[in-house]
Every structure is written in structure tokens, then in C-alpha cells.
Amino acid sequence: MSKEVKPQSVELCPLGTAAAPEQELLCIFGTGDLGRSLGQRLLQNGYRVVYGSRRPHSCGPLPQGAQVMSHAAAAQSASLVFICIHREHYNFLEMLAPQLRGKVLVDVSNNLKKNLYPEANAEYLQRLIPESHVVKAFNTLSAWTVQNGPSDANRQVYMCGNSAEAKQAVAEVATKLGFSVLDRGSLSAARELEDFPLQLFPEWRLPLKLAIGLTTSLFFYVLIRDVIYAYVEQKKDISFRIMVSLANKVCPIVSLIMLSLCYLPGIIAAVFQLYRGTKYRRFPDWLDRWMLCRKQLGLVALGFAFLHVLYTLIIPIRYYVRFKIAASTISKIKENKTAVFDTTTAWRSDSYLSMGILGFGLYVLLGISSLPSVSNALSWREFSFIQSKLGYLTLFFCTFHTYLYGWDKFLRPSSYKWYIPPAHMLALVVPSVVLVLKLLLLLPCVDRSLTRIRQGWERTEPDDNSKKTLLP
């Protein structure tokens, strides 16, 4: 008898349609802010999400569409697990080693301070579950960033791990969420990634310390010359001038000094290259750090310039100024006197204001061009022209503005209260030195040598034949 051959069954789909691919299932341990935000974002991008919880039936509100299971059941259901819990709760994961064997574990944890533990959290997790593949990622993003996507926050996801396949799986998820991935290498870089969120303005520390130091020292300097001197020598109480007048003296001085400090390291670097005859030797560490924070120095200087402008704009509405103008006018009316118009003073005043306006306008242009959205749209030549050429022009206008403000005050003995010079004279020292040194570097003989060095030319030392040993 011949066996009956049964026809194979085939699942039919309507014409013009295809079977929808099965959505990938991802697991999340932890139902805190980051865990909920990450789950919601994954669901919005087409993933299926299962949460592992100690209390599956009472774990609080979770994104709609997500499943909740015990840790063991959730770990078995997915090949990639996000560990969104704190390090001190890692111990229970050791009991789940059989369920997590061969899984990709994404550690998103951070610490409250640096060097809190002898090893990084991700390295500790890898030691607890050695047969899994631990990847450190997503720890530099906040719950808000993860939930709302990269359009409102940082786009980069830093990542490290020992398994290339595991990192590739995590990178695919991050890319699908709209983030760009930056691979920092093996898991030994996990401590560096965990320290990132703990840093507080690392590139701004030197500029801010410098600004605070300059502001404090100059404030007390001006306070001694103006307020204390008037109280001791003239028996006048002008302490009310501290709030506006003294601040309006300190802010422009700090701004001008910090602007000149943006360009001084470039001049020092040029001197080093001319002295060494090559561009291939490293600069000293202090000069490297100084050059790396020039952008922050300039932005802090721009902030002080804005304060100077605001303080200047409120001068006409101050009670002290309005009182002095009214008193002077009434006094001249009573004495039947008329002030003679001084053309020289008018020229100086208008030139002083004009230089200040031009300098501040270029100042703002430098600040705008340093914004990433603007600088990315500029070519290197355009960016260099604005920051270098127009930068030195800004420094010149602001320095000339200060010289016009001082005018011939340095010749008057009354300007040297207690034999110390006015504060604006101190402000002119550093920018004047920078401008003079820049003019020297622009001399044809110097500029030609510096250009050749920066194009790769190196000065060769002459052979010292006297040091050569002669063989018999």
C-alpha cells in the first residue's frame, strides 16, 4: 500500500501585505525614573519591553504596553537587559547568574562621588556575573533626555565593554533611539564614564577662578582708592557708590584683562615655536591648559562686558547723578554763569563712546561665532578670521576705549590717591603688552619665519665637529 501524502500547509497573506516582523523584546531591571523613561522611549521606537521587579504586582506606574515579571522570568525572556538600579542593590543579581548567562547587560548606574568604590560599577557587575557581557552605556544621559529624545538634549551615548558583539547590539538600540554612539573601548574605561556626570564645569574652572580672583582684588583696590580714601582724607561718606559706580569700574577692567588673556597664550606659543625652530615639540602643560580654556575665558569676559553696558545705561536714572546735574544747573543760574563748549572734550567723549560701541559690537560677534550651531556652519578659514583677526581688532578697540577714558589723568597728581594709580591704568598693562607683542610678530622678518615653521619647516642645528670622536 502506498502511503498517503498530505499536502503541506502554508500560511496565506492577503496580496500587497507582508507579515509584520516580530518586535525585539528588551528587559529593564529597575522601575525608577530612568527605567520608566527608557521603557517609554523603547516602546515608542518599536521595541517590546518587559520589566523585572521585586514586586511585579505593586511596582508603581509603568509605560503603557510594557510587561512586568519577576527578575528571573524577565531575564530569561530577553537577550539584552538594562540594569537601571544602584550598585548597592547588585547583590541579588548574583543569584540570577544562570538566567543571565550569555546575556548583554547594559549598566547605566552612577555614583554620588568619585572614587567611592575601588572598582567601577560595570567592572563589579562583570565580576558578579562573569558569563554575561557587560556594557557601560546611557549613564551620561538624564531621564529627561532619554524620554524626550536627542532633539532637546545631548545626542551622544558613551559606551565601553569587552565584547564587540555586545557593544554592537547596544549601539543599534541607541542609534534607533536617535542618539549617536561614541565607543570608548574596553570595560576598563567604565570608571571614566562614571565620572563624567560628576564633573561640574571642568573646562570653566580656571576662567571662573581667574574671574573671581580679579573681581575680588580689583573691587577692594577700587574700594580703598575711592570710598575709604574719601572717608579718611575728606570726611565724606560715599559708600552708596559701591553698588553701581564701583561695580561699573570693576566689570570693564576684568573684561578687558580676560579678553587679552585669550590672545596672550597664542603669542607665547608663537614665541616657543620661534625659539625652538619647530612646531613638533609639545608646549608646556600649563600653556596647553591655558590654550584649551580660551573659549571659556572669552565668554566670561563677554559676560563682564554686558554688565558694564547695563551699568552704564542706568547712569542717567540714578538719584546721585540726577541730583548732581540739578545742583550744578541751579548753582550756575544763581551765579549767572555759562559753561564754555570745549571742542576737545567733545571729540574725546564721542571717540571714547564710539570705540566702546564698536568694541562691544565685535565682542558680541565673537561670542556668537563661538556657539556650536554657528561655528559648525563656518569654514575653518572663516572661523579663524573672526576669532583671530576680528578678535585682535576687538582688543584694540576696547583698549583704545580705555585710553580715551583715561586721557591725561595719568599726568594729574590728584589721580594718584595715596600714591597708587587709578584702576583703569592697571587694566591697560596686559592688553597693551599683548598688542605690542602681536605687532612684533607681524613684522615681515618674524612672520615669514613663523609661517615656515607652522608649515612644517624645522631649523636644523649645525653639526659640532669638535664633538665627533676620530677613529684611528
C-alpha positions as CSV (number, residue, x, y, z in Angstrom):
1,M,0.0,0.0,0.0
2,S,1.3,3.4,-0.8
3,K,1.4,6.0,1.9
4,E,-0.9,8.9,1.6
5,V,1.0,12.1,1.0
6,K,-0.5,15.0,2.9
7,P,-0.1,18.5,1.3
8,Q,2.0,21.0,3.4
9,S,0.1,23.8,5.0
10,V,1.1,27.3,4.0
11,E,0.0,30.5,5.8
12,L,-1.5,32.8,3.3
13,C,-1.4,36.5,3.5
14,P,-3.5,39.0,1.5
15,L,-1.9,40.3,-1.6
16,G,0.0,43.5,-1.1
17,T,0.7,42.8,2.5
18,A,3.7,41.2,4.3
19,A,3.9,39.5,7.7
20,A,4.9,42.1,10.2
21,P,8.4,41.3,11.7
22,E,8.3,40.3,15.3
23,Q,9.4,43.2,17.6
24,E,12.5,42.7,19.6
25,L,12.0,42.2,23.3
26,L,14.2,44.1,25.7
27,C,14.4,43.8,29.5
28,I,14.8,46.5,32.1
29,F,15.7,45.9,35.8
30,G,14.5,48.9,37.8
31,T,11.3,50.9,37.8
32,G,12.7,54.3,38.8
33,D,12.8,57.5,36.8
34,L,15.4,56.3,34.3
35,G,13.9,52.9,34.0
36,R,10.4,54.2,33.2
37,S,11.8,56.9,30.8
38,L,13.9,54.3,29.0
39,G,11.0,51.9,28.7
40,Q,8.7,54.6,27.3
41,R,11.3,55.6,24.7
42,L,11.9,52.0,23.7
43,L,8.2,51.4,23.2
44,Q,7.8,54.5,21.1
45,N,10.5,53.2,18.8
46,G,9.0,49.8,18.2
47,Y,10.5,47.6,20.9
48,R,8.7,45.3,23.3
49,V,9.6,45.9,26.9
50,V,9.5,43.7,29.9
51,Y,10.3,45.0,33.4
52,G,11.9,42.9,36.1
53,S,10.8,43.8,39.6
54,R,10.9,42.5,43.1
55,R,7.1,43.3,43.4
56,P,5.6,42.7,39.9
57,H,2.1,43.4,41.1
58,S,2.9,46.7,43.0
59,C,5.8,48.4,41.3
60,G,4.1,51.7,40.6
61,P,3.0,53.2,37.3
62,L,4.8,52.0,34.2
63,P,4.6,52.9,30.5
64,Q,1.5,51.6,28.8
65,G,2.2,48.4,26.8
66,A,5.1,47.2,29.0
67,Q,5.0,43.8,30.8
68,V,6.1,43.2,34.4
69,M,7.6,40.0,35.7
70,S,9.9,38.7,38.3
71,H,13.6,39.3,37.8
72,A,14.2,35.7,36.9
73,A,11.3,35.4,34.4
74,A,12.2,38.8,32.8
75,A,15.9,37.9,32.4
76,Q,15.0,34.6,30.6
77,S,12.7,36.4,28.1
78,A,15.2,38.9,26.6
79,S,18.8,38.8,25.4
80,L,19.6,42.4,26.3
81,V,19.0,43.6,29.9
82,F,19.2,47.2,31.1
83,I,20.4,47.4,34.7
84,C,18.7,50.6,36.0
85,I,19.4,50.0,39.7
86,H,22.1,51.3,42.1
87,R,25.3,49.4,42.8
88,E,24.4,48.7,46.4
89,H,21.5,46.5,45.1
90,Y,23.6,44.5,42.7
91,N,24.0,41.5,45.1
92,F,20.7,39.8,44.1
93,L,22.0,39.7,40.5
94,E,24.5,37.0,41.5
95,M,21.6,34.6,42.2
96,L,20.3,35.3,38.7
97,A,23.6,34.2,37.1
98,P,22.1,31.1,35.4
99,Q,19.3,33.2,33.8
100,L,21.8,36.0,32.8
101,R,24.4,33.6,31.2
102,G,25.3,34.9,27.8
103,K,23.1,38.0,28.1
104,V,24.1,41.6,27.3
105,L,23.9,43.6,30.5
106,V,23.8,47.4,30.0
107,D,24.9,49.1,33.2
108,V,23.5,52.7,33.4
109,S,24.4,53.3,37.1
110,N,26.4,56.2,38.5
111,N,27.9,57.1,41.9
112,L,27.3,60.0,44.2
113,K,31.0,61.0,44.2
114,K,34.3,60.0,42.6
115,N,36.4,57.1,44.0
116,L,33.5,55.8,46.2
117,Y,34.4,52.2,45.3
118,P,37.7,50.6,44.4
119,E,36.4,49.5,41.0
120,A,33.9,50.8,38.5
121,N,30.3,49.7,38.9
122,A,30.4,48.0,35.5
123,E,33.5,46.1,36.4
124,Y,31.9,45.0,39.6
125,L,28.9,43.8,37.7
126,Q,31.1,41.8,35.3
127,R,32.8,40.2,38.3
128,L,29.5,39.2,39.8
129,I,28.2,37.6,36.6
130,P,31.3,36.6,34.6
131,E,29.4,34.7,32.0
132,S,27.5,37.7,30.8
133,H,28.6,40.6,28.6
134,V,28.6,43.9,30.5
135,V,28.4,47.1,28.5
136,K,28.6,50.5,30.2
137,A,26.3,53.0,28.4
138,F,23.5,55.5,28.8
139,N,24.8,56.7,32.2
140,T,25.7,60.2,31.0
141,L,22.0,60.9,30.0
142,S,19.3,62.1,32.3
143,A,15.9,60.5,32.5
144,W,14.5,63.7,30.8
145,T,17.0,63.3,27.9
146,V,16.1,59.6,27.4
147,Q,12.3,60.3,27.5
148,N,12.3,63.3,25.2
149,G,14.9,62.3,22.8
150,P,18.1,63.9,21.5
151,S,16.3,66.9,19.9
152,D,16.1,68.6,23.4
153,A,19.4,67.5,24.9
154,N,22.7,65.8,24.3
155,R,23.0,63.4,21.3
156,Q,26.0,61.3,22.4
157,V,25.9,58.0,24.2
158,Y,29.3,57.0,25.6
159,M,29.8,53.2,25.7
160,C,32.5,50.8,26.7
161,G,32.7,47.0,27.0
162,N,34.9,43.9,26.4
163,S,32.6,42.3,23.8
164,A,32.4,43.8,20.3
165,E,29.1,41.9,19.6
166,A,27.5,43.1,22.8
167,K,28.6,46.7,22.1
168,Q,27.2,46.4,18.6
169,A,23.8,45.3,20.0
170,V,23.7,48.3,22.4
171,A,24.8,50.7,19.6
172,E,21.9,49.5,17.4
173,V,19.4,50.3,20.2
174,A,21.0,53.7,20.9
175,T,21.0,54.6,17.2
176,K,17.4,53.6,16.8
177,L,16.5,55.9,19.7
178,G,18.2,58.8,17.8
179,F,21.5,59.0,19.6
180,S,25.0,58.9,18.3
181,V,27.3,56.4,19.9
182,L,30.9,57.0,21.0
183,D,32.8,53.8,21.8
184,R,35.4,54.4,24.5
185,G,37.0,51.0,24.3
186,S,37.1,48.2,26.8
187,L,35.4,48.0,30.2
188,S,38.4,49.5,31.9
189,A,37.1,52.9,30.7
190,A,33.9,52.5,32.7
191,R,35.3,54.5,35.7
192,E,36.0,57.4,33.3
193,L,32.4,57.2,32.0
194,E,31.0,57.1,35.5
195,D,33.0,60.2,36.5
196,F,31.5,62.2,33.6
197,P,28.2,63.1,35.3
198,L,30.1,64.1,38.5
199,Q,32.1,66.8,36.8
200,L,31.0,70.3,37.4
201,F,32.1,72.7,34.6
202,P,35.6,71.2,34.3
203,E,36.6,73.5,31.4
204,W,35.3,76.5,33.2
205,R,37.1,76.1,36.5
206,L,40.2,78.1,35.5
207,P,38.3,81.0,33.9
208,L,35.9,81.2,36.8
209,K,38.6,81.1,39.4
210,L,40.5,83.8,37.5
211,A,37.4,86.0,37.2
212,I,36.6,85.6,40.9
213,G,40.2,86.5,41.8
214,L,40.4,89.5,39.5
215,T,37.0,90.8,40.6
216,T,37.7,90.5,44.3
217,S,41.1,92.1,44.2
218,L,40.0,94.9,41.9
219,F,36.9,95.6,44.0
220,F,39.0,96.1,47.1
221,Y,41.5,98.1,45.2
222,V,38.8,100.5,44.0
223,L,37.1,100.5,47.3
224,I,40.3,101.7,49.0
225,R,41.0,104.4,46.4
226,D,37.5,105.8,46.2
227,V,35.4,105.1,49.2
228,I,37.9,104.7,52.1
229,Y,40.2,107.5,50.8
230,A,37.2,109.9,50.7
231,Y,36.1,108.9,54.2
232,V,39.6,109.2,55.7
233,E,41.0,112.2,53.9
234,Q,37.9,114.2,53.0
235,K,35.5,113.1,55.7
236,K,32.9,112.2,53.1
237,D,30.6,109.1,53.1
238,I,30.2,107.9,49.5
239,S,29.7,104.3,50.4
240,F,26.5,104.3,48.3
241,R,28.7,104.3,45.2
242,I,29.7,100.7,45.9
243,M,26.6,99.3,44.3
244,V,26.9,100.9,40.9
245,S,29.9,103.2,40.5
246,L,32.5,100.7,41.8
247,A,30.8,97.8,40.0
248,N,30.9,99.8,36.8
249,K,34.7,100.3,37.3
250,V,35.5,96.7,38.1
251,C,33.5,94.9,35.4
252,P,35.1,96.6,32.3
253,I,38.6,96.1,33.8
254,V,38.0,92.4,34.4
255,S,36.5,92.1,30.9
256,L,39.5,93.7,29.2
257,I,42.1,91.8,31.1
258,M,40.4,88.4,30.4
259,L,39.9,89.3,26.7
260,S,43.6,90.0,26.5
261,L,44.3,86.7,28.3
262,C,42.5,84.9,25.5
263,Y,45.2,86.0,23.0
264,L,48.3,86.0,25.2
265,P,48.8,82.2,25.1
266,G,48.8,82.2,21.3
267,I,51.6,84.8,21.3
268,I,53.5,82.7,23.9
269,A,53.1,79.6,21.8
270,A,54.5,81.5,18.7
271,V,57.5,82.6,20.8
272,F,58.1,79.0,21.8
273,Q,57.9,77.9,18.1
274,L,60.3,80.6,17.0
275,Y,62.8,79.8,19.8
276,R,62.7,76.0,19.2
277,G,62.6,76.3,15.4
278,T,59.9,73.6,15.1
279,K,56.1,73.0,15.6
280,Y,56.5,69.4,16.5
281,R,57.6,69.8,20.2
282,R,54.9,69.9,22.8
283,F,54.1,73.1,24.7
284,P,54.4,73.1,28.5
285,D,51.4,71.6,30.3
286,W,50.4,74.9,31.8
287,L,50.3,76.5,28.3
288,D,48.2,73.6,26.9
289,R,45.6,74.0,29.7
290,W,45.6,77.8,29.1
291,M,45.0,77.4,25.4
292,L,42.2,74.9,25.9
293,C,40.2,77.2,28.0
294,R,40.4,80.3,25.8
295,K,36.8,80.0,24.6
296,Q,35.6,80.0,28.2
297,L,37.8,82.9,29.1
298,G,36.3,84.9,26.2
299,L,32.7,84.1,27.2
300,V,33.3,85.1,30.8
301,A,34.9,88.3,29.5
302,L,31.8,88.9,27.3
303,G,29.6,88.5,30.4
304,F,31.5,91.2,32.3
305,A,31.3,93.4,29.2
306,F,27.5,93.0,29.2
307,L,27.4,94.0,32.9
308,H,29.4,97.1,32.1
309,V,27.0,98.1,29.3
310,L,24.0,97.6,31.6
311,Y,25.5,99.6,34.5
312,T,26.4,102.4,32.0
313,L,22.8,102.5,30.7
314,I,21.3,103.1,34.1
315,I,23.6,106.0,34.9
316,P,21.2,108.8,33.8
317,I,18.4,107.5,36.1
318,R,20.5,107.2,39.2
319,Y,19.5,109.6,42.0
320,Y,23.1,110.6,42.7
321,V,23.6,111.7,39.0
322,R,20.2,113.5,38.7
323,F,20.9,115.3,42.0
324,K,24.4,116.4,40.8
325,I,23.1,117.7,37.5
326,A,20.2,119.6,39.1
327,A,22.5,121.1,41.8
328,S,25.1,122.2,39.2
329,T,22.4,123.8,37.0
330,I,20.9,125.7,39.9
331,S,24.3,126.8,41.1
332,K,25.2,128.3,37.7
333,I,21.8,130.0,37.4
334,K,22.3,131.7,40.7
335,E,25.9,132.8,39.8
336,N,24.8,133.8,36.3
337,K,27.5,131.7,34.7
338,T,27.6,129.9,31.4
339,A,29.9,126.9,30.7
340,V,32.0,127.3,27.6
341,F,31.7,124.5,25.0
342,D,35.0,122.6,24.8
343,T,35.5,121.0,21.3
344,T,38.5,118.9,22.5
345,T,36.4,117.4,25.3
346,A,33.5,116.8,22.8
347,W,35.9,114.9,20.5
348,R,37.3,112.8,23.2
349,S,33.9,112.0,24.6
350,D,32.4,111.0,21.3
351,S,35.6,109.0,20.3
352,Y,35.5,107.2,23.7
353,L,31.9,106.2,23.3
354,S,32.3,105.2,19.6
355,M,35.3,103.0,20.4
356,G,33.3,101.4,23.2
357,I,30.3,100.7,20.9
358,L,32.5,99.2,18.2
359,G,34.4,97.1,20.6
360,F,31.3,95.8,22.2
361,G,29.7,95.0,18.9
362,L,32.7,93.0,17.8
363,Y,32.7,91.4,21.3
364,V,29.2,90.1,20.7
365,L,30.2,88.8,17.2
366,L,33.0,86.8,18.8
367,G,30.6,85.3,21.3
368,I,28.0,84.4,18.7
369,S,30.6,82.7,16.4
370,S,31.8,80.5,19.3
371,L,28.3,78.9,19.6
372,P,28.4,75.3,18.2
373,S,25.4,75.9,15.9
374,V,27.2,78.9,14.3
375,S,30.8,77.6,14.3
376,N,29.7,74.4,12.6
377,A,28.3,76.4,9.8
378,L,31.6,78.2,9.2
379,S,34.6,77.0,7.4
380,W,37.9,76.9,9.3
381,R,39.2,80.0,7.5
382,E,36.0,81.9,8.3
383,F,36.1,80.9,11.9
384,S,39.8,81.7,12.2
385,F,39.3,85.1,10.6
386,I,36.5,86.0,13.1
387,Q,38.3,84.7,16.2
388,S,41.8,85.8,15.3
389,K,41.7,88.9,13.1
390,L,38.5,90.4,14.4
391,G,39.4,89.3,17.9
392,Y,42.6,91.4,17.9
393,L,40.6,94.3,16.4
394,T,38.1,93.9,19.3
395,L,41.0,94.0,21.8
396,F,42.4,97.1,20.1
397,F,39.0,99.0,20.2
398,C,38.4,98.1,23.8
399,T,42.0,99.1,24.8
400,F,41.7,102.4,22.9
401,H,38.4,103.0,24.6
402,T,40.1,102.7,27.9
403,Y,43.0,105.0,26.8
404,L,40.5,107.6,25.8
405,Y,38.7,107.3,29.1
406,G,41.9,108.0,31.0
407,W,43.1,110.7,28.6
408,D,45.5,112.9,30.5
409,K,44.6,111.7,34.0
410,F,47.9,110.0,34.4
411,L,49.5,113.4,34.4
412,R,47.5,114.8,37.3
413,P,48.9,114.2,40.8
414,S,45.3,114.1,42.2
415,S,44.7,110.9,40.3
416,Y,47.3,109.0,42.5
417,K,45.4,108.7,45.8
418,W,47.7,107.5,48.5
419,Y,50.3,107.3,45.7
420,I,48.5,104.4,44.0
421,P,47.5,104.6,40.3
422,P,43.9,104.6,39.1
423,A,42.4,101.2,38.4
424,H,42.0,101.8,34.6
425,M,45.8,102.2,34.3
426,L,46.2,98.7,35.7
427,A,43.7,97.4,33.2
428,L,45.9,98.7,30.3
429,V,49.0,96.8,31.2
430,V,48.2,93.3,29.9
431,P,46.2,94.3,26.7
432,S,49.0,96.8,25.8
433,V,51.6,94.1,26.2
434,V,49.6,91.7,24.0
435,L,49.1,94.3,21.3
436,V,52.7,95.3,21.2
437,L,53.9,91.6,21.0
438,K,51.4,90.9,18.3
439,L,52.8,93.8,16.3
440,L,56.3,92.4,16.7
441,L,55.1,89.0,15.4
442,L,53.6,90.7,12.4
443,L,57.0,92.1,11.3
444,P,57.8,90.6,7.9
445,C,61.1,89.0,9.1
446,V,59.4,87.4,12.1
447,D,56.1,86.5,10.3
448,R,58.0,84.8,7.5
449,S,59.9,82.5,9.8
450,L,56.8,81.7,11.9
451,T,54.8,80.9,8.8
452,R,57.5,78.5,7.5
453,I,57.7,76.8,10.9
454,R,53.9,76.3,11.0
455,Q,54.0,74.8,7.5
456,G,56.4,72.1,8.7
457,W,59.9,73.6,8.3
458,E,62.4,72.8,11.1
459,R,65.5,74.5,11.9
460,T,68.5,72.1,11.9
461,E,71.3,72.6,14.3
462,P,74.8,72.9,12.8
463,D,77.0,69.9,13.3
464,D,79.6,70.3,16.0
465,N,82.6,68.6,14.5
466,S,84.6,69.2,17.6
467,K,82.4,66.7,19.5
468,K,82.9,63.9,17.0
469,T,85.3,61.2,18.0
470,L,88.0,60.2,15.5
471,L,88.7,56.5,15.0
472,P,92.3,55.5,14.4
